[in-house]
Amino acid sequence: MSINTTPAWQALVAHAAKIKPLHLRELFAADQQRFYNFSLRLGDILFDYSKQRLSSETIRLLGDLAQAADLPACIERMYSGEPINASEGRAALHVALRQYDDVPMFVNGENVMPGVRAMRDKMRFFCDEVRAGHWRGYAGEPIRTVVNLGIGGSDLGPRMATAALSAFSHPALAVHYVSNLDGADIAPVLELLDPRTTMFVIASKTFSTIETLTNARTARNWLLTHAGDASDSAMARQIVAVTANPEAAMQFGIRPDYIFEFWDWVGGRFSLWSAVGLPLALAIGMDNFERLLAGARDVDEHFRNAPPEKNLPILMALIGIWNINFLSAGNLSISPYSQSLHFLPQYLQQLEMESNGKNVAQNGESLGYATAPIIWGDAGSNTQHAYFQLLHQGGRLIPSDFHAFAESDYPLPGHHERLLANCFAQAEALAFGNPDATSALKLCPGNQPSTTFVLPRLDPYHLGMLVAAYEHKTFVQGMIWGINPFDQWGVELGKKLAARLLPAVEGAAPPAGCDSSTAGLIAHCRTLRNKHL
């Protein structure tokens, strides 16, 4: 039975008709304890959803919807290592990557924890050596720059976390990220680097991703050209791989000892906690990386055991479903009030939109209802001078997630208090507007729903909690919508077509069956290139 035909879904449809006419001003006026009734604390994290357009009845009915989707059983299937990624026949056991060593977790009857522990130990030894200056390049000088070459899940997670935790970074070890196939991404980075002190981390689950391998070949050629007669030493010590396909990495020329493996039961979007996090661990140290894992692990335990009405990730997921499917909100604005966290919107775009941006159920049938929202955002007060005008007066229903930190990671006098004031003021203005405006031009209607996360500080432990909460939110929504959040066939189509068109772009005739628009675009580019040769 499709979820939208269940009594639980239909009850929410009827309930939404009663809620839609209500303004947040009315909801707050009717309940003086609304903040306390609609907020949740998990450790030192506060999750305030009192500015969402909902009531206690909404939460109860959403809980019924989760039961109708058999959510508790779905959660247990994930934790037990069942192949919940059905289209690829794989488990999705990323929670094992941050579990305690003595807690067995199984995939296909095999306890995966010894392998997880061994990889953490290998990462620790390597990170300690590099950070201490003991790992040396072909000229005998210590490594002082690390460049991660990856894309998607092999880039966005560690890139986001490295920027977020920059206050914890090694003072003499710079970490860069290159993902785009465009030469304009890698070329300016290489211009800044010293080949004698640079290490490349090639991160690709399959070790076949065209963007990553193109950049990897460019980096390898750059390094070996500079190394000259010492190219064997450079190849051995200055290029390492993170992959689930070690054989392909060895064919590329990387030594087996310098291949950091992860597994096919780790989805790319959920792989920050694996060896994919190696550049992050190099930046912040393995002790801090373990603290990141600890924060995520505590959310894992909470997610698995807390009842839905007191369960942070489940509430996040249910509120999102309420906004999308019953209040018809197609967007979600992400506003972290921390410049260090400015990559969070990008990271969540992939996590949620690539996971749940589907309109076909796992059985291949059309869903007939919306799924993942369009996610966009930026850091803090920058957003107020960019798109918040539309949120306040644009006439569209656009929920927002705000992220605030009680303490700054870069405390300068007079900055953080103003930043917090702006965060809380924007959430207040979106909710309540200004009904007493002196003119229609100045009227802000309000009634824009938002959630505010308040964390004590931006440190590894609390970042781990936040990211794990969003991961579980994504999983819960996929289970309720009846889709598989762990595949991405839409992404694969573009890759396939690009490989088909490449010979034509390079100068061959367009492939058979090529449409006139695509053929015309290729021909025009070829004409322009020939004109300027």
Kinemage of the C-alpha trace (Angstrom):
@kinemage 1
@onewidth
@group {chain A} dominant
@subgroup {mainchain}
@vectorlist {calphas} color= white
{ca met a 1} P 0.000 0.000 0.000
{ca ser a 2} L 1.334 3.416 -0.961
{ca ile a 3} L 1.823 5.648 2.064
{ca asn a 4} L -0.491 8.348 0.669
{ca thr a 5} L -3.416 5.913 0.642
{ca thr a 6} L -3.107 5.039 4.331
{ca pro a 7} L -5.547 6.359 6.945
{ca ala a 8} L -2.595 8.074 8.655
{ca trp a 9} L -1.844 10.128 5.530
{ca gln a 10} L -5.496 10.997 4.962
{ca ala a 11} L -5.835 12.108 8.589
{ca leu a 12} L -2.944 14.520 8.039
{ca val a 13} L -4.573 15.871 4.882
{ca ala a 14} L -7.713 16.683 6.882
{ca his a 15} L -5.681 18.110 9.741
{ca ala a 16} L -3.668 20.345 7.392
{ca ala a 17} L -6.879 21.993 6.239
{ca lys a 18} L -7.388 23.161 9.831
{ca ile a 19} L -3.800 24.306 10.373
{ca lys a 20} L -3.219 26.189 7.106
{ca pro a 21} L -5.461 29.172 7.980
{ca leu a 22} L -3.699 29.670 11.337
{ca his a 23} L -0.878 32.184 11.735
{ca leu a 24} L 2.102 31.522 13.981
{ca arg a 25} L 1.054 34.596 15.930
{ca glu a 26} L -2.169 32.794 16.838
{ca leu a 27} L -0.398 29.564 17.748
{ca phe a 28} L 1.948 31.379 20.122
{ca ala a 29} L -0.871 33.470 21.619
{ca ala a 30} L -2.850 30.313 22.352
{ca asp a 31} L 0.035 28.583 24.172
{ca gln a 32} L 2.253 30.584 26.511
{ca gln a 33} L 4.449 27.483 26.944
{ca arg a 34} L 4.830 26.846 23.220
{ca phe a 35} L 8.626 27.075 23.226
{ca tyr a 36} L 8.883 24.479 25.994
{ca asn a 37} L 6.247 22.259 24.432
{ca phe a 38} L 7.850 22.290 21.001
{ca ser a 39} L 11.566 22.116 21.658
{ca leu a 40} L 13.872 19.206 22.360
{ca arg a 41} L 17.247 18.936 24.058
{ca leu a 42} L 19.793 16.316 23.140
{ca gly a 43} L 22.839 16.759 25.317
{ca asp a 44} L 23.736 20.431 24.958
{ca ile a 45} L 21.955 20.796 21.601
{ca leu a 46} L 18.624 22.621 21.574
{ca phe a 47} L 16.212 21.879 18.739
{ca asp a 48} L 13.512 24.568 18.721
{ca tyr a 49} L 10.644 23.759 16.380
{ca ser a 50} L 8.073 25.989 18.079
{ca lys a 51} L 8.093 28.286 15.015
{ca gln a 52} L 6.853 25.479 12.787
{ca arg a 53} L 3.206 25.673 11.738
{ca leu a 54} L 2.006 22.698 13.721
{ca ser a 55} L 0.298 21.612 16.929
{ca ser a 56} L 0.544 18.714 19.342
{ca glu a 57} L -2.105 16.998 17.223
{ca thr a 58} L 0.166 17.390 14.188
{ca ile a 59} L 2.999 15.619 15.994
{ca arg a 60} L 0.677 12.815 17.078
{ca leu a 61} L -0.618 12.291 13.544
{ca leu a 62} L 2.899 12.386 12.104
{ca gly a 63} L 3.849 9.684 14.601
{ca asp a 64} L 0.957 7.609 13.255
{ca leu a 65} L 2.367 8.121 9.747
{ca ala a 66} L 5.759 6.814 10.878
{ca gln a 67} L 4.060 3.744 12.320
{ca ala a 68} L 2.121 3.224 9.085
{ca ala a 69} L 5.462 3.157 7.246
{ca asp a 70} L 6.756 0.603 9.784
{ca leu a 71} L 9.614 2.952 10.623
{ca pro a 72} L 10.897 1.070 13.724
{ca ala a 73} L 11.385 -2.064 11.603
{ca cys a 74} L 13.140 -0.032 8.885
{ca ile a 75} L 15.584 1.337 11.464
{ca glu a 76} L 16.355 -2.141 12.776
{ca arg a 77} L 16.878 -3.436 9.242
{ca met a 78} L 19.515 -0.758 8.695
{ca tyr a 79} L 21.302 -1.493 11.974
{ca ser a 80} L 21.239 -5.235 11.350
{ca gly a 81} L 23.081 -4.849 8.035
{ca glu a 82} L 20.265 -6.021 5.781
{ca pro a 83} L 20.558 -5.001 2.100
{ca ile a 84} L 18.225 -2.006 2.404
{ca asn a 85} L 19.870 -0.536 -0.703
{ca ala a 86} L 17.715 -2.971 -2.635
{ca ser a 87} L 18.472 -1.804 -6.186
{ca glu a 88} L 22.185 -2.497 -5.656
{ca gly a 89} L 21.776 -5.388 -3.205
{ca arg a 90} L 23.840 -3.678 -0.512
{ca ala a 91} L 23.617 -2.841 3.147
{ca ala a 92} L 23.827 0.800 4.239
{ca leu a 93} L 25.712 0.396 7.501
{ca his a 94} L 27.527 3.708 7.815
{ca val a 95} L 26.580 3.689 11.517
{ca ala a 96} L 29.202 0.948 11.963
{ca leu a 97} L 31.928 3.448 11.044
{ca arg a 98} L 31.431 5.325 14.324
{ca gln a 99} L 30.510 2.391 16.565
{ca tyr a 100} L 32.514 1.139 19.546
{ca asp a 101} L 35.043 -1.564 18.669
{ca asp a 102} L 33.533 -4.176 20.986
{ca val a 103} L 30.022 -3.867 19.523
{ca pro a 104} L 29.711 -6.340 16.632
{ca met a 105} L 27.880 -5.215 13.495
{ca phe a 106} L 27.231 -7.603 10.649
{ca val a 107} L 26.930 -7.514 6.868
{ca asn a 108} L 26.202 -10.841 5.159
{ca gly a 109} L 26.925 -12.639 8.415
{ca glu a 110} L 30.392 -11.086 8.817
{ca asn a 111} L 31.318 -8.819 11.710
{ca val a 112} L 32.653 -5.693 9.974
{ca met a 113} L 34.061 -4.063 13.094
{ca pro a 114} L 37.584 -5.599 12.958
{ca gly a 115} L 38.016 -4.076 9.500
{ca val a 116} L 36.683 -0.732 10.681
{ca arg a 117} L 39.068 -0.714 13.625
{ca ala a 118} L 42.023 -1.698 11.424
{ca met a 119} L 41.290 1.165 9.044
{ca arg a 120} L 41.030 3.665 11.909
{ca asp a 121} L 44.394 2.443 13.207
{ca lys a 122} L 45.954 2.800 9.765
{ca met a 123} L 44.541 6.318 9.460
{ca arg a 124} L 45.893 7.228 12.908
{ca phe a 125} L 49.427 6.059 12.162
{ca phe a 126} L 49.462 7.867 8.816
{ca cys a 127} L 47.974 11.103 10.199
{ca asp a 128} L 50.362 11.149 13.142
{ca glu a 129} L 53.353 10.689 10.826
{ca val a 130} L 52.293 13.423 8.415
{ca arg a 131} L 51.256 15.908 11.104
{ca ala a 132} L 54.510 15.376 13.000
{ca gly a 133} L 56.553 16.155 9.879
{ca his a 134} L 57.937 12.606 9.638
{ca trp a 135} L 56.324 11.868 6.267
{ca arg a 136} L 58.621 13.300 3.642
{ca gly a 137} L 58.384 13.944 -0.079
{ca tyr a 138} L 60.818 13.017 -2.825
{ca ala a 139} L 63.274 15.792 -1.872
{ca gly a 140} L 63.340 14.796 1.791
{ca glu a 141} L 61.203 17.681 3.041
{ca pro a 142} L 58.131 17.140 5.241
{ca ile a 143} L 54.670 17.228 3.724
{ca arg a 144} L 53.039 20.598 4.360
{ca thr a 145} L 50.126 20.548 1.889
{ca val a 146} L 47.441 17.914 1.260
{ca val a 147} L 45.140 18.096 -1.768
{ca asn a 148} L 42.042 15.914 -1.819
{ca leu a 149} L 40.930 14.921 -5.318
{ca gly a 150} L 37.339 13.657 -5.214
{ca ile a 151} L 33.806 14.672 -6.051
{ca gly a 152} L 30.352 14.257 -4.547
{ca gly a 153} L 30.495 12.109 -1.436
{ca ser a 154} L 34.286 11.933 -1.700
{ca asp a 155} L 34.515 15.716 -1.485
{ca leu a 156} L 31.534 17.486 0.085
{ca gly a 157} L 31.599 15.802 3.495
{ca pro a 158} L 35.289 16.223 4.325
{ca arg a 159} L 35.388 19.629 2.618
{ca met a 160} L 32.464 20.870 4.728
{ca ala a 161} L 33.904 19.462 7.951
{ca thr a 162} L 37.451 20.729 7.285
{ca ala a 163} L 36.131 24.265 6.857
{ca ala a 164} L 33.786 23.901 9.830
{ca leu a 165} L 36.609 22.769 12.099
{ca ser a 166} L 39.273 25.127 10.792
{ca ala a 167} L 39.870 26.376 14.338
{ca phe a 168} L 41.223 22.881 15.124
{ca ser a 169} L 43.478 22.604 12.069
{ca his a 170} L 47.204 21.902 12.169
{ca pro a 171} L 48.999 25.274 11.933
{ca ala a 172} L 51.588 24.035 9.444
{ca leu a 173} L 49.553 21.650 7.292
{ca ala a 174} L 47.233 23.125 4.639
{ca val a 175} L 44.411 21.005 3.200
{ca his a 176} L 42.850 21.849 -0.187
{ca tyr a 177} L 39.969 20.259 -2.098
{ca val a 178} L 39.655 19.913 -5.860
{ca ser a 179} L 36.489 18.377 -7.310
{ca asn a 180} L 35.451 20.059 -10.548
{ca leu a 181} L 36.447 18.625 -13.908
{ca asp a 182} L 37.113 22.180 -15.075
{ca gly a 183} L 40.832 22.905 -15.212
{ca ala a 184} L 40.040 26.203 -13.494
{ca asp a 185} L 39.620 24.245 -10.267
{ca ile a 186} L 42.927 22.390 -10.120
{ca ala a 187} L 45.244 24.755 -12.039
{ca pro a 188} L 45.180 27.669 -9.553
{ca val a 189} L 45.791 25.234 -6.700
{ca leu a 190} L 48.815 23.683 -8.379
{ca glu a 191} L 50.239 27.139 -9.028
{ca leu a 192} L 50.376 27.725 -5.268
{ca leu a 193} L 52.006 24.432 -4.327
{ca asp a 194} L 55.524 23.203 -3.812
{ca pro a 195} L 55.798 19.706 -5.354
{ca arg a 196} L 58.443 18.767 -2.805
{ca thr a 197} L 56.003 19.166 0.097
{ca thr a 198} L 52.618 18.290 -1.479
{ca met a 199} L 50.622 15.092 -1.075
{ca phe a 200} L 47.558 14.099 -3.101
{ca val a 201} L 44.700 12.013 -1.731
{ca ile a 202} L 42.706 10.448 -4.572
{ca ala a 203} L 39.270 9.639 -3.169
{ca ser a 204} L 36.912 7.597 -5.325
{ca lys a 205} L 34.756 4.682 -4.234
{ca thr a 206} L 34.964 2.959 -7.614
{ca phe a 207} L 38.232 4.564 -8.724
{ca ser a 208} L 36.562 5.144 -12.069
{ca thr a 209} L 34.917 8.563 -11.609
{ca ile a 210} L 35.878 10.609 -14.667
{ca glu a 211} L 36.189 13.941 -12.827
{ca thr a 212} L 38.432 12.507 -10.115
{ca leu a 213} L 40.641 10.439 -12.411
{ca thr a 214} L 41.139 13.351 -14.807
{ca asn a 215} L 42.293 15.548 -11.936
{ca ala a 216} L 44.375 12.687 -10.534
{ca arg a 217} L 46.239 12.226 -13.817
{ca thr a 218} L 46.904 15.951 -14.021
{ca ala a 219} L 48.212 15.979 -10.438
{ca arg a 220} L 50.345 12.884 -11.012
{ca asn a 221} L 51.897 14.338 -14.169
{ca trp a 222} L 52.604 17.637 -12.388
{ca leu a 223} L 54.260 15.885 -9.474
{ca leu a 224} L 56.339 13.429 -11.504
{ca thr a 225} L 57.484 16.109 -13.935
{ca his a 226} L 58.885 18.130 -11.055
{ca ala a 227} L 60.323 15.063 -9.320
{ca gly a 228} L 62.286 13.943 -12.391
{ca asp a 229} L 64.693 11.153 -11.426
{ca ala a 230} L 63.000 10.902 -8.014
{ca ser a 231} L 59.606 10.151 -9.548
{ca asp a 232} L 59.473 6.652 -8.015
{ca ser a 233} L 59.867 8.159 -4.569
{ca ala a 234} L 57.258 10.829 -5.303
{ca met a 235} L 54.768 8.238 -6.536
{ca ala a 236} L 55.354 6.087 -3.470
{ca arg a 237} L 55.160 8.764 -0.815
{ca gln a 238} L 53.074 11.605 -2.199
{ca ile a 239} L 50.011 9.980 -3.764
{ca val a 240} L 47.631 7.909 -1.659
{ca ala a 241} L 44.181 6.556 -2.429
{ca val a 242} L 40.877 6.160 -0.611
{ca thr a 243} L 38.693 3.648 -2.420
{ca ala a 244} L 36.556 0.516 -2.322
{ca asn a 245} L 38.432 -0.700 -5.434
{ca pro a 246} L 42.066 -1.142 -4.357
{ca glu a 247} L 42.949 -3.090 -7.506
{ca ala a 248} L 42.186 -0.066 -9.691
{ca ala a 249} L 44.214 2.170 -7.381
{ca met a 250} L 47.195 -0.157 -7.701
{ca gln a 251} L 46.855 -0.097 -11.502
{ca phe a 252} L 47.090 3.695 -11.254
{ca gly a 253} L 50.477 3.188 -9.601
{ca ile a 254} L 49.661 3.608 -5.911
{ca arg a 255} L 51.435 1.317 -3.475
{ca pro a 256} L 49.163 -1.136 -1.597
{ca asp a 257} L 50.334 0.169 1.802
{ca tyr a 258} L 49.098 3.646 0.873
{ca ile a 259} L 45.595 2.606 -0.145
{ca phe a 260} L 42.956 3.339 2.476
{ca glu a 261} L 40.023 1.065 1.812
{ca phe a 262} L 36.345 1.384 2.602
{ca trp a 263} L 33.482 -0.889 1.683
{ca asp a 264} L 30.537 -1.175 -0.691
{ca trp a 265} L 28.154 -1.032 2.283
{ca val a 266} L 29.224 2.593 2.816
{ca gly a 267} L 27.267 4.956 0.569
{ca gly a 268} L 29.245 7.887 -0.815
{ca arg a 269} L 26.973 10.517 0.745
{ca phe a 270} L 27.376 8.794 4.111
{ca ser a 271} L 31.123 8.149 3.943
{ca leu a 272} L 32.609 11.080 5.899
{ca trp a 273} L 33.187 8.722 8.840
{ca ser a 274} L 35.292 6.274 6.790
{ca ala a 275} L 38.716 6.710 5.212
{ca val a 276} L 37.006 9.301 2.986
{ca gly a 277} L 37.522 11.520 6.030
{ca leu a 278} L 41.314 11.105 5.741
{ca pro a 279} L 41.999 14.729 4.628
{ca leu a 280} L 39.850 15.936 7.515
{ca ala a 281} L 41.746 13.714 9.950
{ca leu a 282} L 45.021 15.078 8.558
{ca ala a 283} L 43.761 18.608 9.136
{ca ile a 284} L 42.374 18.236 12.666
{ca gly a 285} L 44.207 15.148 13.939
{ca met a 286} L 42.891 11.672 14.614
{ca asp a 287} L 41.895 12.455 18.210
{ca asn a 288} L 39.521 15.140 16.962
{ca phe a 289} L 38.310 12.854 14.181
{ca glu a 290} L 37.428 10.286 16.860
{ca arg a 291} L 35.505 13.013 18.709
{ca leu a 292} L 33.531 13.632 15.510
{ca leu a 293} L 32.699 9.918 15.440
{ca ala a 294} L 31.701 10.029 19.109
{ca gly a 295} L 29.187 12.809 18.500
{ca ala a 296} L 27.647 10.873 15.627
{ca arg a 297} L 27.613 7.664 17.688
{ca asp a 298} L 25.659 9.347 20.488
{ca val a 299} L 23.043 10.493 17.963
{ca asp a 300} L 22.952 6.948 16.539
{ca glu a 301} L 22.061 5.545 19.969
{ca his a 302} L 19.453 8.254 20.526
{ca phe a 303} L 17.951 7.670 17.070
{ca arg a 304} L 17.667 3.932 17.587
{ca asn a 305} L 16.157 4.070 21.076
{ca ala a 306} L 14.232 7.319 21.697
{ca pro a 307} L 10.459 7.418 21.035
{ca pro a 308} L 9.442 9.380 17.922
{ca glu a 309} L 8.075 12.399 19.787
{ca lys a 310} L 11.407 12.798 21.608
{ca asn a 311} L 13.665 11.650 18.788
{ca leu a 312} L 15.617 14.480 17.154
{ca pro a 313} L 16.228 12.977 13.669
{ca ile a 314} L 12.714 11.526 13.462
{ca leu a 315} L 11.175 14.869 14.419
{ca met a 316} L 13.341 16.611 11.812
{ca ala a 317} L 12.116 14.145 9.188
{ca leu a 318} L 8.446 14.293 10.159
{ca ile a 319} L 8.401 18.099 10.254
{ca gly a 320} L 9.957 18.138 6.791
{ca ile a 321} L 7.303 15.738 5.493
{ca trp a 322} L 4.581 17.887 7.077
{ca asn a 323} L 5.892 20.991 5.304
{ca ile a 324} L 6.442 19.293 1.951
{ca asn a 325} L 3.462 16.984 1.612
{ca phe a 326} L 0.767 18.735 3.642
{ca leu a 327} L 1.668 22.442 3.561
{ca ser a 328} L 3.040 22.275 -0.028
{ca ala a 329} L 6.470 23.771 0.698
{ca gly a 330} L 8.896 22.766 -2.048
{ca asn a 331} L 12.045 24.463 -0.691
{ca leu a 332} L 14.196 24.387 2.426
{ca ser a 333} L 16.516 27.270 3.269
{ca ile a 334} L 19.650 26.363 5.260
{ca ser a 335} L 21.221 29.238 7.222
{ca pro a 336} L 24.139 28.341 9.495
{ca tyr a 337} L 25.135 31.440 11.458
{ca ser a 338} L 28.786 30.481 11.262
{ca gln a 339} L 31.124 31.345 8.426
{ca ser a 340} L 33.053 28.176 9.227
{ca leu a 341} L 29.951 26.151 8.364
{ca his a 342} L 29.337 27.821 5.006
{ca phe a 343} L 29.622 24.528 3.099
{ca leu a 344} L 26.751 22.968 5.080
{ca pro a 345} L 24.045 23.935 2.540
{ca gln a 346} L 26.080 22.366 -0.275
{ca tyr a 347} L 26.649 19.238 1.767
{ca leu a 348} L 22.937 18.921 2.581
{ca gln a 349} L 22.026 19.457 -1.056
{ca gln a 350} L 23.776 16.229 -1.923
{ca leu a 351} L 22.736 14.367 1.197
{ca glu a 352} L 19.023 15.063 0.819
{ca met a 353} L 18.459 15.852 -2.856
{ca glu a 354} L 20.622 13.058 -4.250
{ca ser a 355} L 19.253 10.588 -1.710
{ca asn a 356} L 15.560 11.399 -1.896
{ca gly a 357} L 15.168 13.425 -5.088
{ca lys a 358} L 13.103 10.663 -6.677
{ca asn a 359} L 9.499 10.157 -7.673
{ca val a 360} L 9.544 6.403 -8.110
{ca ala a 361} L 8.987 3.881 -5.326
{ca gln a 362} L 11.328 0.970 -4.730
{ca asn a 363} L 8.915 -1.255 -6.658
{ca gly a 364} L 9.192 1.014 -9.725
{ca glu a 365} L 5.769 2.634 -9.410
{ca ser a 366} L 5.246 6.396 -9.587
{ca leu a 367} L 4.725 7.932 -6.158
{ca gly a 368} L 2.307 10.702 -6.983
{ca tyr a 369} L 3.543 12.985 -4.199
{ca ala a 370} L 6.546 15.236 -3.618
{ca thr a 371} L 9.724 14.032 -1.938
{ca ala a 372} L 12.991 15.897 -1.270
{ca pro a 373} L 12.795 19.696 -1.083
{ca ile a 374} L 14.995 22.006 -3.110
{ca ile a 375} L 17.750 22.931 -0.652
{ca trp a 376} L 19.740 26.135 -0.822
{ca gly a 377} L 21.402 28.536 1.568
{ca asp a 378} L 24.548 30.254 2.745
{ca ala a 379} L 26.272 31.351 5.904
{ca gly a 380} L 24.705 33.628 8.461
{ca ser a 381} L 24.156 37.305 7.890
{ca asn a 382} L 25.270 37.024 4.240
{ca thr a 383} L 21.904 35.437 3.529
{ca gln a 384} L 20.065 38.477 4.881
{ca his a 385} L 21.578 40.630 2.138
{ca ala a 386} L 20.963 38.085 -0.612
{ca tyr a 387} L 17.696 36.152 -0.636
{ca phe a 388} L 15.968 36.862 2.684
{ca gln a 389} L 13.997 39.625 0.974
{ca leu a 390} L 12.176 36.892 -0.932
{ca leu a 391} L 11.569 34.892 2.254
{ca his a 392} L 10.003 37.918 3.938
{ca gln a 393} L 7.951 39.360 1.091
{ca gly a 394} L 8.117 36.957 -1.852
{ca gly a 395} L 4.812 35.250 -1.134
{ca arg a 396} L 6.182 31.694 -1.235
{ca leu a 397} L 6.073 29.274 1.681
{ca ile a 398} L 9.757 28.468 2.347
{ca pro a 399} L 10.722 26.802 5.638
{ca ser a 400} L 14.170 27.486 7.075
{ca asp a 401} L 16.720 25.737 9.266
{ca phe a 402} L 18.839 28.086 11.388
{ca his a 403} L 22.035 27.010 13.168
{ca ala a 404} L 23.440 29.103 16.018
{ca phe a 405} L 26.397 28.559 18.331
{ca ala a 406} L 26.546 29.900 21.881
{ca glu a 407} L 30.322 30.368 21.605
{ca ser a 408} L 32.333 31.497 18.599
{ca asp a 409} L 35.140 29.383 17.165
{ca tyr a 410} L 36.957 32.659 16.398
{ca pro a 411} L 36.041 34.980 19.291
{ca leu a 412} L 36.616 38.611 18.424
{ca pro a 413} L 35.099 41.399 20.551
{ca gly a 414} L 31.734 42.631 19.324
{ca his a 415} L 31.200 40.040 16.583
{ca his a 416} L 29.442 36.992 17.971
{ca glu a 417} L 26.755 38.752 19.980
{ca arg a 418} L 25.687 40.688 16.885
{ca leu a 419} L 25.695 37.489 14.832
{ca leu a 420} L 23.418 35.708 17.328
{ca ala a 421} L 21.098 38.704 17.503
{ca asn a 422} L 20.712 38.599 13.725
{ca cys a 423} L 20.024 34.859 13.705
{ca phe a 424} L 17.281 35.040 16.316
{ca ala a 425} L 15.835 38.227 14.795
{ca gln a 426} L 15.468 36.650 11.363
{ca ala a 427} L 13.655 33.620 12.764
{ca glu a 428} L 11.381 35.962 14.726
{ca ala a 429} L 10.678 38.188 11.707
{ca leu a 430} L 9.917 35.235 9.454
{ca ala a 431} L 7.492 33.816 11.996
{ca phe a 432} L 5.607 36.900 13.113
{ca gly a 433} L 6.192 39.576 10.478
{ca asn a 434} L 5.148 43.168 11.163
{ca pro a 435} L 1.343 43.369 11.078
{ca asp a 436} L 1.450 47.026 12.122
{ca ala a 437} L 3.520 48.162 9.127
{ca thr a 438} L 2.737 51.731 8.051
{ca ser a 439} L 2.516 50.824 4.345
{ca ala a 440} L 1.928 47.794 2.151
{ca leu a 441} L 5.443 48.180 0.770
{ca lys a 442} L 6.885 47.556 4.226
{ca leu a 443} L 4.515 44.778 5.246
{ca cys a 444} L 6.131 41.417 6.025
{ca pro a 445} L 3.314 38.885 6.473
{ca gly a 446} L 5.324 36.406 8.550
{ca asn a 447} L 4.013 32.864 9.072
{ca gln a 448} L 7.177 31.423 7.511
{ca pro a 449} L 8.077 28.276 9.475
{ca ser a 450} L 11.566 27.672 10.795
{ca thr a 451} L 13.571 25.441 13.073
{ca thr a 452} L 16.524 26.704 15.085
{ca phe a 453} L 19.384 24.527 16.296
{ca val a 454} L 21.471 25.998 19.106
{ca leu a 455} L 24.765 24.237 19.775
{ca pro a 456} L 27.275 25.162 22.483
{ca arg a 457} L 30.173 25.508 20.045
{ca leu a 458} L 31.369 24.346 16.639
{ca asp a 459} L 33.684 21.534 17.675
{ca pro a 460} L 34.222 17.990 16.357
{ca tyr a 461} L 31.820 16.316 18.778
{ca his a 462} L 28.876 18.638 18.132
{ca leu a 463} L 29.493 18.730 14.376
{ca gly a 464} L 29.338 14.925 14.431
{ca met a 465} L 25.991 15.114 16.226
{ca leu a 466} L 24.570 17.614 13.751
{ca val a 467} L 25.656 15.756 10.624
{ca ala a 468} L 24.449 12.379 11.928
{ca ala a 469} L 21.068 13.911 12.760
{ca tyr a 470} L 20.671 15.089 9.163
{ca glu a 471} L 21.770 11.677 7.863
{ca his a 472} L 19.105 9.918 9.904
{ca lys a 473} L 16.525 12.534 8.915
{ca thr a 474} L 17.240 11.706 5.272
{ca phe a 475} L 16.906 7.976 5.910
{ca val a 476} L 13.610 8.359 7.776
{ca gln a 477} L 12.078 10.465 5.024
{ca gly a 478} L 13.140 7.926 2.400
{ca met a 479} L 11.543 5.103 4.362
{ca ile a 480} L 8.255 6.972 4.840
{ca trp a 481} L 8.124 8.063 1.194
{ca gly a 482} L 8.862 4.477 0.126
{ca ile a 483} L 12.035 5.228 -1.834
{ca asn a 484} L 15.630 4.037 -1.667
{ca pro a 485} L 17.836 6.873 -0.381
{ca phe a 486} L 21.051 4.964 -1.152
{ca asp a 487} L 21.091 4.834 -4.970
{ca gln a 488} L 21.344 7.622 -7.567
{ca trp a 489} L 20.417 6.412 -11.031
{ca gly a 490} L 19.738 9.955 -12.233
{ca val a 491} L 23.408 10.760 -11.644
{ca glu a 492} L 24.485 7.665 -13.572
{ca leu a 493} L 22.538 8.689 -16.701
{ca gly a 494} L 24.482 11.929 -17.078
{ca lys a 495} L 27.793 10.085 -16.710
{ca lys a 496} L 26.785 7.582 -19.384
{ca leu a 497} L 25.743 10.264 -21.858
{ca ala a 498} L 28.910 12.289 -21.245
{ca ala a 499} L 31.059 9.269 -22.124
{ca arg a 500} L 28.993 8.805 -25.287
{ca leu a 501} L 29.446 12.433 -26.366
{ca leu a 502} L 33.147 12.817 -25.542
{ca pro a 503} L 34.468 11.562 -28.925
{ca ala a 504} L 32.248 14.087 -30.715
{ca val a 505} L 33.469 16.922 -28.508
{ca glu a 506} L 37.039 15.839 -29.260
{ca gly a 507} L 36.412 15.992 -33.014
{ca ala a 508} L 34.614 12.856 -34.190
{ca ala a 509} L 31.162 12.797 -35.753
{ca pro a 510} L 28.202 12.982 -33.363
{ca pro a 511} L 27.002 9.545 -32.249
{ca ala a 512} L 24.116 7.911 -34.037
{ca gly a 513} L 20.791 9.156 -32.794
{ca cys a 514} L 22.227 12.376 -31.364
{ca asp a 515} L 19.518 15.051 -31.193
{ca ser a 516} L 19.869 18.210 -33.274
{ca ser a 517} L 20.294 20.516 -30.281
{ca thr a 518} L 23.172 18.535 -28.774
{ca ala a 519} L 24.817 18.092 -32.171
{ca gly a 520} L 24.428 21.820 -32.830
{ca leu a 521} L 25.989 22.785 -29.510
{ca ile a 522} L 28.977 20.525 -30.121
{ca ala a 523} L 29.418 21.877 -33.653
{ca his a 524} L 29.257 25.489 -32.499
{ca cys a 525} L 31.891 24.907 -29.788
{ca arg a 526} L 34.117 23.228 -32.345
{ca thr a 527} L 33.705 26.197 -34.711
{ca leu a 528} L 34.609 28.675 -31.973
{ca arg a 529} L 37.638 26.666 -30.905
{ca asn a 530} L 38.914 26.334 -34.474
{ca lys a 531} L 38.347 30.042 -35.039
{ca his a 532} L 40.646 30.963 -32.161
{ca leu a 533} L 43.385 28.380 -32.714
